Amino acid sequence: MEQKLFKYALLSLTLLLAPTITSIAFSASHDSLKKRTADPVTNPATSEINALEAHNTILTTPFDQSVDNALAVLDKHWRVEIIPNVLETIAYTQSSSSQQKVIELLQRKTGQNFGQDMNQWYFWLWNKPEELSDGYAAFKASLYRNIDPKFETYFKNRQDSARIRLDEIR
């Protein structure tokens, strides 16, 4: 019961703050993307930075073309280590069409067909050896600070010292 109430409270808070978060994050992400290059696929600085930027773009942009460009970056720089990031991106993406596009990429890259069943995706992931990108804790800190700023402190720089899998916290 307590867990259900927490989920509803978290969802309500997310929905309440979504317009503000989207506006702030989109502005920062879009400015960063424009400064770097018009096409991140043909001019990648590093795959880790581009993947993080792609996740942020998918999470925050209302523009289909920007989402398609971000998905192209993820597709090009795909590594098994970004699966947890991709799952979190799906969970917090506000656009259902963007969610579906990310799910299609995930299904194509993993060979799994769980659709929108996030529990199945996580059960599948947790039954594999833990493989996280180097920036996963920073990504998670950035994502969850929008829900509560304390989460940034909780996740940041915890990747090597965490006693549980960081991808289990959702």
TORDREN-648572 format. One record per residue (C-alpha): z, y, x; residue in three letters. Coordinates in nm, 3 decimals, decimal comma. Example, Ala and Ser with C-alpha at 12.3 -4.5 7.8 and 13.67 -1.06 7.14 Angstrom:
! TORDREN-648572
ATOM         z         y         x   code
ATOM     0,780    -0,450     1,230    ala
ATOM     0,714    -0,106     1,367    ser
This chain:
! TORDREN-648572
ATOM         z         y         x   code
ATOM     0,000     0,000     0,000    met
ATOM     0,098     0,241     0,278    glu
ATOM    -0,225     0,165     0,465    gln
ATOM    -0,430     0,231     0,150    lys
ATOM    -0,258     0,566     0,097    leu
ATOM    -0,322     0,659     0,460    phe
ATOM    -0,691     0,573     0,421    lys
ATOM    -0,718     0,786     0,106    tyr
ATOM    -0,535     1,075     0,273    ala
ATOM    -0,760     1,048     0,579    leu
ATOM    -1,072     1,034     0,364    leu
ATOM    -0,956     1,333     0,157    ser
ATOM    -0,882     1,531     0,470    leu
ATOM    -1,218     1,439     0,619    thr
ATOM    -1,402     1,545     0,304    leu
ATOM    -1,202     1,866     0,283    leu
ATOM    -1,272     1,960     0,645    leu
ATOM    -1,627     1,826     0,662    ala
ATOM    -1,810     2,155     0,601    pro
ATOM    -1,606     2,336     0,867    thr
ATOM    -1,634     2,054     1,119    ile
ATOM    -2,005     2,021     1,058    thr
ATOM    -2,065     2,391     1,101    ser
ATOM    -1,868     2,419     1,425    ile
ATOM    -1,990     2,093     1,577    ala
ATOM    -2,352     2,147     1,474    phe
ATOM    -2,359     2,491     1,628    ser
ATOM    -2,217     2,369     1,960    ala
ATOM    -2,429     2,053     1,968    ser
ATOM    -2,749     2,231     1,869    his
ATOM    -2,697     2,509     2,127    asp
ATOM    -2,628     2,252     2,398    ser
ATOM    -2,936     2,054     2,306    leu
ATOM    -3,159     2,363     2,305    lys
ATOM    -3,030     2,474     2,647    lys
ATOM    -3,101     2,136     2,805    arg
ATOM    -3,445     2,055     2,674    thr
ATOM    -3,653     2,054     2,359    ala
ATOM    -3,701     1,678     2,392    asp
ATOM    -3,400     1,487     2,532    pro
ATOM    -3,599     1,164     2,543    val
ATOM    -3,849     1,285     2,804    thr
ATOM    -3,596     1,476     3,014    asn
ATOM    -3,268     1,281     3,027    pro
ATOM    -3,004     1,427     3,259    ala
ATOM    -2,798     1,108     3,248    thr
ATOM    -2,789     0,831     2,991    ser
ATOM    -2,414     0,874     2,929    glu
ATOM    -2,441     1,247     2,857    ile
ATOM    -2,752     1,198     2,645    asn
ATOM    -2,591     0,918     2,445    ala
ATOM    -2,282     1,133     2,378    leu
ATOM    -2,501     1,426     2,278    glu
ATOM    -2,708     1,197     2,055    ala
ATOM    -2,394     1,075     1,874    his
ATOM    -2,277     1,434     1,825    asn
ATOM    -2,618     1,535     1,691    thr
ATOM    -2,624     1,248     1,441    ile
ATOM    -2,270     1,332     1,330    leu
ATOM    -2,332     1,701     1,278    thr
ATOM    -2,693     1,790     1,212    thr
ATOM    -2,849     1,830     0,870    pro
ATOM    -3,200     1,809     1,018    phe
ATOM    -3,387     1,477     1,001    asp
ATOM    -3,602     1,557     1,304    gln
ATOM    -3,292     1,617     1,518    ser
ATOM    -3,144     1,287     1,401    val
ATOM    -3,471     1,108     1,479    asp
ATOM    -3,472     1,261     1,830    asn
ATOM    -3,110     1,157     1,882    ala
ATOM    -3,189     0,802     1,766    leu
ATOM    -3,479     0,792     2,013    ala
ATOM    -3,233     0,882     2,290    val
ATOM    -2,996     0,603     2,185    leu
ATOM    -3,285     0,360     2,158    asp
ATOM    -3,416     0,448     2,503    lys
ATOM    -3,074     0,440     2,672    his
ATOM    -2,931     0,148     2,474    trp
ATOM    -2,655    -0,050     2,639    arg
ATOM    -2,414    -0,294     2,481    val
ATOM    -2,132    -0,058     2,586    glu
ATOM    -2,234     0,204     2,329    ile
ATOM    -2,194    -0,026     2,028    ile
ATOM    -1,838     0,099     1,955    pro
ATOM    -1,966     0,460     1,970    asn
ATOM    -2,249     0,370     1,733    val
ATOM    -2,010     0,208     1,485    leu
ATOM    -1,788     0,516     1,484    glu
ATOM    -2,094     0,736     1,442    thr
ATOM    -2,194     0,536     1,135    ile
ATOM    -1,843     0,564     0,990    ala
ATOM    -1,822     0,942     1,024    tyr
ATOM    -2,182     1,048     0,963    thr
ATOM    -2,201     1,252     0,644    gln
ATOM    -2,568     1,193     0,571    ser
ATOM    -2,643     0,859     0,407    ser
ATOM    -3,001     0,867     0,536    ser
ATOM    -2,873     0,924     0,892    ser
ATOM    -2,622     0,641     0,844    gln
ATOM    -2,900     0,408     0,735    gln
ATOM    -3,117     0,500     1,034    lys
ATOM    -2,830     0,431     1,274    val
ATOM    -2,757     0,098     1,103    ile
ATOM    -3,124     0,000     1,136    glu
ATOM    -3,114     0,080     1,510    leu
ATOM    -2,791    -0,117     1,551    leu
ATOM    -2,935    -0,417     1,365    gln
ATOM    -3,253    -0,409     1,571    arg
ATOM    -3,066    -0,383     1,902    lys
ATOM    -2,798    -0,644     1,829    thr
ATOM    -2,993    -0,892     1,617    gly
ATOM    -2,709    -0,883     1,362    gln
ATOM    -2,769    -0,806     0,995    asn
ATOM    -2,443    -0,678     0,847    phe
ATOM    -2,594    -0,371     0,684    gly
ATOM    -2,328    -0,121     0,578    gln
ATOM    -2,042    -0,373     0,592    asp
ATOM    -1,838    -0,203     0,865    met
ATOM    -1,570    -0,471     0,858    asn
ATOM    -1,829    -0,736     0,946    gln
ATOM    -1,962    -0,520     1,230    trp
ATOM    -1,613    -0,477     1,372    tyr
ATOM    -1,522    -0,846     1,334    phe
ATOM    -1,841    -0,932     1,521    trp
ATOM    -1,761    -0,674     1,792    leu
ATOM    -1,400    -0,785     1,835    trp
ATOM    -1,510    -1,145     1,886    asn
ATOM    -1,703    -1,039     2,194    lys
ATOM    -1,556    -0,935     2,530    pro
ATOM    -1,458    -0,568     2,531    glu
ATOM    -1,733    -0,352     2,678    glu
ATOM    -1,692     0,023     2,650    leu
ATOM    -1,898     0,306     2,791    ser
ATOM    -1,722     0,511     3,058    asp
ATOM    -1,693     0,803     2,818    gly
ATOM    -1,571     0,610     2,512    tyr
ATOM    -1,215     0,749     2,519    ala
ATOM    -1,350     1,104     2,555    ala
ATOM    -1,598     1,042     2,271    phe
ATOM    -1,320     0,906     2,050    lys
ATOM    -1,089     1,199     2,141    ala
ATOM    -1,363     1,446     2,052    ser
ATOM    -1,442     1,273     1,724    leu
ATOM    -1,086     1,224     1,603    tyr
ATOM    -0,958     1,569     1,703    arg
ATOM    -1,156     1,693     1,403    asn
ATOM    -0,921     1,492     1,182    ile
ATOM    -0,605     1,592     1,371    asp
ATOM    -0,590     1,775     1,706    pro
ATOM    -0,314     1,536     1,821    lys
ATOM    -0,571     1,257     1,836    phe
ATOM    -0,744     1,431     2,125    glu
ATOM    -0,431     1,396     2,338    thr
ATOM    -0,380     1,042     2,215    tyr
ATOM    -0,726     0,915     2,316    phe
ATOM    -0,821     1,137     2,610    lys
ATOM    -0,791     0,964     2,948    asn
ATOM    -0,645     0,650     2,787    arg
ATOM    -0,936     0,417     2,844    gln
ATOM    -0,785     0,248     3,150    asp
ATOM    -0,424     0,251     3,032    ser
ATOM    -0,460     0,148     2,668    ala
ATOM    -0,271    -0,168     2,576    arg
ATOM    -0,500    -0,247     2,285    ile
ATOM    -0,874    -0,217     2,248    arg
ATOM    -0,957     0,144     2,169    leu
ATOM    -1,235     0,026     1,941    asp
ATOM    -0,972    -0,139     1,722    glu
ATOM    -0,839     0,201     1,619    ile
ATOM    -1,048     0,323     1,332    arg
